């Protein structure tokens, strides 16, 4: 067993071990909080993906392009030039 070289003896080693343990516990708690945030974020992303469509459906870009074309057609039908707005 290794002896402490400091004048405090085992007390210094015990204090250092306690500080190290506390630091590890703090980091562990922070990591758990980060993991919880990631799970929430990934769940939100999954929900958004489900709302947009299922795999194999048209891409978001294709959907937005279709919406844009419909809106432009509606504007033109009402006598509005969408390029001038």
The first five atom37 places (N, CA, C, CB, O) and aatype in JSON, in Angstrom:
{
  "aatype": [20, 20, 20, 20, 20, 20, 20, 20, 20, 20, 20, 20, 20, 20, 20, 20, 20, 20, 20, 20, 20, 20, 20, 20, 20, 20, 20, 20, 20, 20, 20, 20, 20, 20, 20, 20, 20, 20, 20, 20, 20, 20, 20, 20, 20, 20, 20, 20, 20, 20, 20, 20, 20, 20, 20, 20, 20, 20, 20, 20, 20, 20, 20, 20, 20, 20, 20, 20, 20, 20, 20, 20, 20, 20, 20, 20, 20, 20, 20, 20, 20, 20, 20, 20, 20],
  "atom_mask": [
    [1, 1, 1, 1, 1],
    [1, 1, 1, 1, 1],
    [1, 1, 1, 1, 1],
    [1, 1, 1, 1, 1],
    [1, 1, 1, 1, 1],
    [1, 1, 1, 1, 1],
    [1, 1, 1, 1, 1],
    [1, 1, 1, 1, 1],
    [1, 1, 1, 1, 1],
    [1, 1, 1, 1, 1],
    [1, 1, 1, 1, 1],
    [1, 1, 1, 1, 1],
    [1, 1, 1, 1, 1],
    [1, 1, 1, 1, 1],
    [1, 1, 1, 1, 1],
    [1, 1, 1, 1, 1],
    [1, 1, 1, 1, 1],
    [1, 1, 1, 1, 1],
    [1, 1, 1, 1, 1],
    [1, 1, 1, 1, 1],
    [1, 1, 1, 1, 1],
    [1, 1, 1, 1, 1],
    [1, 1, 1, 1, 1],
    [1, 1, 1, 1, 1],
    [1, 1, 1, 1, 1],
    [1, 1, 1, 1, 1],
    [1, 1, 1, 1, 1],
    [1, 1, 1, 1, 1],
    [1, 1, 1, 1, 1],
    [1, 1, 1, 1, 1],
    [1, 1, 1, 1, 1],
    [1, 1, 1, 1, 1],
    [1, 1, 1, 1, 1],
    [1, 1, 1, 1, 1],
    [1, 1, 1, 1, 1],
    [1, 1, 1, 1, 1],
    [1, 1, 1, 1, 1],
    [1, 1, 1, 1, 1],
    [1, 1, 1, 1, 1],
    [1, 1, 1, 1, 1],
    [1, 1, 1, 1, 1],
    [1, 1, 1, 1, 1],
    [1, 1, 1, 1, 1],
    [1, 1, 1, 1, 1],
    [1, 1, 1, 1, 1],
    [1, 1, 1, 1, 1],
    [1, 1, 1, 1, 1],
    [1, 1, 1, 1, 1],
    [1, 1, 1, 1, 1],
    [1, 1, 1, 1, 1],
    [1, 1, 1, 1, 1],
    [1, 1, 1, 1, 1],
    [1, 1, 1, 1, 1],
    [1, 1, 1, 1, 1],
    [1, 1, 1, 1, 1],
    [1, 1, 1, 1, 1],
    [1, 1, 1, 1, 1],
    [1, 1, 1, 1, 1],
    [1, 1, 1, 1, 1],
    [1, 1, 1, 1, 1],
    [1, 1, 1, 1, 1],
    [1, 1, 1, 1, 1],
    [1, 1, 1, 1, 1],
    [1, 1, 1, 1, 1],
    [1, 1, 1, 1, 1],
    [1, 1, 1, 1, 1],
    [1, 1, 1, 1, 1],
    [1, 1, 1, 1, 1],
    [1, 1, 1, 1, 1],
    [1, 1, 1, 1, 1],
    [1, 1, 1, 1, 1],
    [1, 1, 1, 1, 1],
    [1, 1, 1, 1, 1],
    [1, 1, 1, 1, 1],
    [1, 1, 1, 1, 1],
    [1, 1, 1, 1, 1],
    [1, 1, 1, 1, 1],
    [1, 1, 1, 1, 1],
    [1, 1, 1, 1, 1],
    [1, 1, 1, 1, 1],
    [1, 1, 1, 1, 1],
    [1, 1, 1, 1, 1],
    [1, 1, 1, 1, 1],
    [1, 1, 1, 1, 1],
    [1, 1, 1, 1, 1]
  ],
  "atom_positions": [
    [[0.85, -1.18, 0.0], [0.0, 0.0, 0.0], [0.89, 1.23, 0.0], [-0.96, 0.0, 1.22], [1.9, 1.28, 0.69]],
    [[0.5, 2.21, -0.77], [1.28, 3.43, -0.9], [0.97, 4.4, 0.24], [1.01, 4.09, -2.25], [-0.19, 4.58, 0.59]],
    [[1.98, 5.0, 0.79], [1.79, 5.94, 1.88], [1.74, 7.36, 1.34], [2.92, 5.8, 2.93], [2.34, 7.68, 0.32]],
    [[1.01, 8.19, 2.03], [0.92, 9.59, 1.65], [2.24, 10.28, 1.92], [-0.22, 10.29, 2.4], [2.87, 10.05, 2.96]],
    [[2.66, 11.13, 1.01], [3.9, 11.85, 1.19], [3.67, 13.23, 1.79], [4.63, 11.97, -0.13], [4.62, 13.96, 2.08]],
    [[2.44, 13.58, 1.96], [2.16, 14.9, 2.51], [2.15, 14.85, 4.02], [0.82, 15.43, 1.98], [2.13, 13.77, 4.62]],
    [[2.17, 15.98, 4.63], [2.21, 16.02, 6.09], [0.86, 15.67, 6.69], [2.64, 17.39, 6.57], [0.79, 15.32, 7.87]],
    [[-0.2, 15.75, 5.93], [-1.53, 15.45, 6.44], [-1.81, 13.97, 6.52], [-2.55, 16.11, 5.6], [-2.78, 13.57, 7.17]],
    [[-1.02, 13.15, 5.89], [-1.21, 11.7, 5.94], [-2.47, 11.26, 5.24], [-1.24, 11.23, 7.35], [-2.82, 11.78, 4.18]],
    [[-3.15, 10.31, 5.83], [-4.35, 9.72, 5.22], [-5.48, 10.72, 5.07], [-4.82, 8.54, 6.06], [-6.31, 10.59, 4.17]],
    [[-5.52, 11.7, 5.93], [-6.58, 12.71, 5.84], [-6.58, 13.42, 4.5], [-6.44, 13.72, 6.95], [-7.63, 13.65, 3.91]],
    [[-5.37, 13.76, 4.01], [-5.27, 14.42, 2.71], [-5.73, 13.5, 1.59], [-3.84, 14.88, 2.46], [-6.44, 13.93, 0.68]],
    [[-5.34, 12.25, 1.66], [-5.76, 11.29, 0.63], [-7.25, 11.06, 0.66], [-5.03, 9.96, 0.81], [-7.89, 10.96, -0.38]],
    [[-7.81, 10.98, 1.87], [-9.26, 10.79, 1.98], [-10.01, 12.0, 1.45], [-9.65, 10.51, 3.44], [-11.03, 11.86, 0.78]],
    [[-9.51, 13.19, 1.75], [-10.15, 14.41, 1.26], [-10.09, 14.46, -0.26], [-9.48, 15.65, 1.86], [-11.07, 14.81, -0.92]],
    [[-8.92, 14.12, -0.81], [-8.78, 14.12, -2.27], [-9.69, 13.07, -2.91], [-7.31, 13.85, -2.66], [-10.31, 13.33, -3.95]],
    [[-9.79, 11.89, -2.3], [-10.67, 10.84, -2.81], [-12.13, 11.3, -2.76], [-10.49, 9.54, -2.0], [-12.9, 11.03, -3.68]],
    [[-12.5, 12.0, -1.68], [-13.86, 12.5, -1.56], [-14.14, 13.53, -2.65], [-14.09, 13.11, -0.16], [-15.2, 13.49, -3.28]],
    [[-13.2, 14.46, -2.88], [-13.38, 15.48, -3.91], [-13.49, 14.85, -5.29], [-12.21, 16.48, -3.89], [-14.32, 15.25, -6.11]],
    [[-12.66, 13.86, -5.55], [-12.7, 13.16, -6.84], [-14.04, 12.44, -7.01], [-11.54, 12.15, -6.95], [-14.65, 12.5, -8.07]],
    [[-14.49, 11.78, -5.97], [-15.78, 11.1, -6.01], [-16.92, 12.06, -6.23], [-16.01, 10.32, -4.74], [-17.85, 11.78, -6.99]],
    [[-16.85, 13.2, -5.57], [-17.89, 14.22, -5.73], [-17.9, 14.76, -7.16], [-17.69, 15.36, -4.72], [-18.96, 14.96, -7.75]],
    [[-16.7, 15.0, -7.7], [-16.59, 15.49, -9.07], [-17.18, 14.47, -10.04], [-15.11, 15.79, -9.43], [-17.91, 14.84, -10.96]],
    [[-16.86, 13.21, -9.84], [-17.4, 12.17, -10.72], [-18.92, 12.09, -10.6], [-16.79, 10.8, -10.38], [-19.62, 11.9, -11.6]],
    [[-19.43, 12.24, -9.39], [-20.88, 12.22, -9.2], [-21.53, 13.41, -9.9], [-21.24, 12.23, -7.69], [-22.58, 13.26, -10.53]],
    [[-20.91, 14.58, -9.79], [-21.44, 15.77, -10.48], [-21.47, 15.55, -11.99], [-20.6, 17.02, -10.14], [-22.46, 15.86, -12.65]],
    [[-20.38, 15.03, -12.53], [-20.32, 14.78, -13.97], [-21.35, 13.74, -14.38], [-18.91, 14.31, -14.37], [-21.95, 13.85, -15.45]],
    [[-21.56, 12.76, -13.55], [-22.54, 11.72, -13.85], [-23.95, 12.32, -13.91], [-22.48, 10.59, -12.8], [-24.74, 11.97, -14.78]],
    [[-24.25, 13.22, -12.97], [-25.56, 13.88, -12.97], [-25.72, 14.75, -14.21], [-25.73, 14.74, -11.7], [-26.79, 14.77, -14.82]],
    [[-24.68, 15.48, -14.58], [-24.74, 16.32, -15.78], [-24.95, 15.46, -17.03], [-23.46, 17.16, -15.93], [-25.73, 15.82, -17.91]],
    [[-24.26, 14.34, -17.1], [-24.39, 13.45, -18.24], [-25.81, 12.89, -18.32], [-23.37, 12.31, -18.15], [-26.37, 12.77, -19.41]],
    [[-26.39, 12.54, -17.18], [-27.76, 12.04, -17.16], [-28.74, 13.1, -17.66], [-28.15, 11.59, -15.74], [-29.68, 12.79, -18.39]],
    [[-28.51, 14.35, -17.26], [-29.38, 15.45, -17.72], [-29.25, 15.65, -19.23], [-29.02, 16.76, -16.99], [-30.25, 15.88, -19.91]],
    [[-28.03, 15.57, -19.74], [-27.81, 15.71, -21.18], [-28.5, 14.59, -21.94], [-26.3, 15.73, -21.5], [-29.13, 14.82, -22.97]],
    [[-28.39, 13.37, -21.42], [-29.04, 12.23, -22.09], [-30.56, 12.42, -22.12], [-28.69, 10.91, -21.37], [-31.21, 12.1, -23.11]],
    [[-31.12, 12.95, -21.03], [-32.56, 13.18, -20.98], [-32.95, 14.23, -22.02], [-33.0, 13.64, -19.56], [-33.96, 14.07, -22.71]],
    [[-32.16, 15.29, -22.13], [-32.44, 16.32, -23.12], [-32.36, 15.75, -24.54], [-31.46, 17.49, -22.97], [-33.17, 16.09, -25.4]],
    [[-31.38, 14.89, -24.77], [-31.24, 14.28, -26.1], [-32.43, 13.4, -26.42], [-29.95, 13.46, -26.19], [-32.95, 13.43, -27.54]],
    [[-32.88, 12.6, -25.44], [-34.05, 11.75, -25.67], [-35.27, 12.59, -26.03], [-34.34, 10.89, -24.42], [-36.04, 12.24, -26.93]],
    [[-35.45, 13.71, -25.32], [-36.57, 14.6, -25.6], [-36.45, 15.18, -27.01], [-36.64, 15.72, -24.56], [-37.42, 15.2, -27.76]],
    [[-35.25, 15.65, -27.35], [-35.03, 16.25, -28.68], [-35.27, 15.23, -29.78], [-33.61, 16.81, -28.79], [-35.95, 15.53, -30.77]],
    [[-34.73, 14.03, -29.62], [-34.92, 13.01, -30.65], [-36.38, 12.61, -30.75], [-34.06, 11.78, -30.35], [-36.87, 12.33, -31.84]],
    [[-37.09, 12.59, -29.63], [-38.52, 12.3, -29.66], [-39.28, 13.36, -30.42], [-39.07, 12.19, -28.24], [-40.2, 13.06, -31.18]],
    [[-38.89, 14.64, -30.22], [-39.52, 15.73, -30.95], [-39.25, 15.62, -32.44], [-39.04, 17.09, -30.43], [-40.14, 15.86, -33.26]],
    [[-38.04, 15.27, -32.79], [-37.68, 15.11, -34.21], [-38.5, 13.98, -34.83], [-36.17, 14.84, -34.37], [-39.0, 14.11, -35.95]],
    [[-38.63, 12.88, -34.1], [-39.43, 11.76, -34.6], [-40.89, 12.18, -34.81], [-39.35, 10.57, -33.64], [-41.52, 11.8, -35.79]],
    [[-41.41, 12.96, -33.86], [-42.8, 13.42, -33.99], [-42.97, 14.31, -35.21], [-43.24, 14.17, -32.73], [-43.96, 14.2, -35.94]],
    [[-42.02, 15.21, -35.42], [-42.08, 16.07, -36.6], [-42.0, 15.26, -37.88], [-40.97, 17.1, -36.56], [-42.72, 15.52, -38.84]],
    [[-41.12, 14.28, -37.89], [-40.98, 13.44, -39.08], [-42.27, 12.68, -39.35], [-39.8, 12.45, -38.92], [-42.68, 12.54, -40.51]],
    [[-42.92, 12.2, -38.29], [-44.19, 11.49, -38.46], [-45.27, 12.44, -38.99], [-44.64, 10.86, -37.13], [-46.11, 12.04, -39.8]],
    [[-45.25, 13.68, -38.54], [-46.25, 14.65, -38.98], [-46.05, 15.02, -40.45], [-46.2, 15.9, -38.11], [-47.01, 15.28, -41.17]],
    [[-44.8, 15.06, -40.88], [-44.49, 15.44, -42.26], [-44.84, 14.33, -43.23], [-43.02, 15.82, -42.39], [-45.37, 14.59, -44.3]],
    [[-44.54, 13.12, -42.88], [-44.84, 12.01, -43.77], [-44.07, 10.77, -43.39], [-44.54, 12.38, -45.2], [-43.23, 10.78, -42.49]],
    [[-44.37, 9.73, -44.09], [-43.72, 8.46, -43.82], [-42.62, 8.22, -44.85], [-44.75, 7.3, -43.85], [-42.61, 8.84, -45.91]],
    [[-41.69, 7.34, -44.53], [-40.64, 7.03, -45.5], [-41.26, 6.57, -46.81], [-39.68, 5.95, -44.94], [-42.21, 5.78, -46.82]],
    [[-40.71, 7.06, -47.9], [-41.24, 6.72, -49.22], [-42.17, 7.78, -49.77], [-41.97, 5.41, -49.16], [-42.42, 7.84, -50.97]],
    [[-42.68, 8.64, -48.87], [-43.49, 9.77, -49.34], [-42.58, 10.77, -50.03], [-44.25, 10.44, -48.16], [-41.36, 10.63, -50.05]],
    [[-43.21, 11.78, -50.6], [-42.43, 12.84, -51.24], [-41.58, 13.56, -50.2], [-43.36, 13.84, -51.98], [-41.94, 13.62, -49.02]],
    [[-40.47, 14.09, -50.64], [-39.59, 14.81, -49.73], [-40.24, 16.13, -49.31], [-38.21, 15.07, -50.38], [-41.2, 16.58, -49.94]],
    [[-39.71, 16.73, -48.26], [-40.22, 18.01, -47.79], [-40.09, 19.06, -48.9], [-39.47, 18.47, -46.52], [-41.01, 19.86, -49.11]],
    [[-38.97, 19.05, -49.59], [-38.75, 20.02, -50.67], [-39.83, 19.87, -51.75], [-37.35, 19.84, -51.29], [-40.35, 20.87, -52.25]],
    [[-40.17, 18.63, -52.09], [-41.2, 18.4, -53.1], [-42.56, 18.88, -52.6], [-41.26, 16.92, -53.46], [-43.34, 19.46, -53.36]],
    [[-42.84, 18.64, -51.32], [-44.12, 19.08, -50.75], [-44.2, 20.6, -50.75], [-44.29, 18.54, -49.33], [-45.23, 21.17, -51.12]],
    [[-43.12, 21.26, -50.33], [-43.12, 22.72, -50.31], [-43.25, 23.29, -51.71], [-41.84, 23.25, -49.65], [-43.93, 24.3, -51.92]],
    [[-42.61, 22.66, -52.67], [-42.72, 23.1, -54.07], [-44.17, 23.01, -54.54], [-41.8, 22.25, -54.99], [-44.66, 23.91, -55.21]],
    [[-44.84, 21.94, -54.2], [-46.24, 21.76, -54.58], [-47.11, 22.84, -53.93], [-46.75, 20.35, -54.18], [-47.98, 23.42, -54.58]],
    [[-46.87, 23.1, -52.65], [-47.64, 24.13, -51.95], [-47.41, 25.49, -52.6], [-47.25, 24.18, -50.46], [-48.35, 26.26, -52.8]],
    [[-46.16, 25.77, -52.93], [-45.84, 27.06, -53.57], [-46.58, 27.19, -54.9], [-44.31, 27.19, -53.79], [-47.14, 28.25, -55.19]],
    [[-46.58, 26.13, -55.7], [-47.26, 26.19, -57.0], [-48.76, 26.43, -56.83], [-47.02, 24.89, -57.78], [-49.36, 27.19, -57.59]],
    [[-49.36, 25.77, -55.84], [-50.8, 25.95, -55.59], [-51.08, 27.38, -55.14], [-51.31, 24.94, -54.51], [-52.03, 28.0, -55.62]],
    [[-50.27, 27.9, -54.23], [-50.48, 29.27, -53.77], [-50.3, 30.3, -54.89], [-49.52, 29.59, -52.62], [-51.05, 31.26, -54.99]],
    [[-49.31, 30.07, -55.73], [-49.1, 30.98, -56.87], [-50.29, 30.92, -57.82], [-47.8, 30.61, -57.62], [-50.74, 31.95, -58.32]],
    [[-50.8, 29.72, -58.06], [-51.96, 29.57, -58.95], [-53.18, 30.27, -58.36], [-52.27, 28.08, -59.2], [-53.93, 30.93, -59.08]],
    [[-53.4, 30.14, -57.06], [-54.51, 30.82, -56.4], [-54.36, 32.33, -56.48], [-54.62, 30.38, -54.95], [-55.34, 33.04, -56.73]],
    [[-53.17, 32.82, -56.28], [-52.91, 34.26, -56.35], [-53.2, 34.78, -57.76], [-51.45, 34.58, -55.96], [-53.86, 35.8, -57.92]],
    [[-52.72, 34.07, -58.76], [-52.94, 34.49, -60.15], [-54.43, 34.46, -60.49], [-52.17, 33.58, -61.12], [-54.93, 35.33, -61.21]],
    [[-55.15, 33.46, -59.97], [-56.6, 33.37, -60.23], [-57.33, 34.54, -59.61], [-57.17, 32.05, -59.67], [-58.42, 34.9, -60.08]],
    [[-56.77, 35.16, -58.59], [-57.38, 36.33, -57.95], [-56.83, 37.63, -58.51], [-57.16, 36.28, -56.44], [-57.12, 38.71, -57.99]],
    [[-56.02, 37.53, -59.57], [-55.47, 38.72, -60.19], [-54.26, 39.3, -59.48], [-56.52, 39.75, -60.27], [-53.91, 40.47, -59.69]],
    [[-53.62, 38.5, -58.66], [-52.43, 38.94, -57.93], [-51.21, 38.34, -58.58], [-52.5, 38.55, -56.42], [-51.16, 37.13, -58.84]],
    [[-50.21, 39.17, -58.85], [-48.95, 38.67, -59.41], [-48.03, 38.31, -58.24], [-48.28, 39.73, -60.37], [-47.49, 39.2, -57.59]],
    [[-47.84, 37.01, -57.97], [-47.04, 36.61, -56.8], [-45.58, 37.03, -56.9], [-47.12, 35.11, -56.61], [-44.9, 37.17, -55.88]],
    [[-45.08, 37.24, -58.11], [-43.68, 37.66, -58.27], [-43.49, 39.12, -57.9], [-43.2, 37.42, -59.71], [-42.39, 39.55, -57.58]],
    [[-44.6, 39.89, -57.95], [-44.51, 41.32, -57.65], [-44.7, 41.6, -56.15], [-45.57, 42.09, -58.45], [-44.41, 42.7, -55.69]],
    [[-45.15, 40.63, -55.42], [-45.44, 40.84, -53.99], [-44.19, 40.76, -53.17], [-46.45, 39.83, -53.48], [-44.24, 40.91, -51.95]]
  ]
}
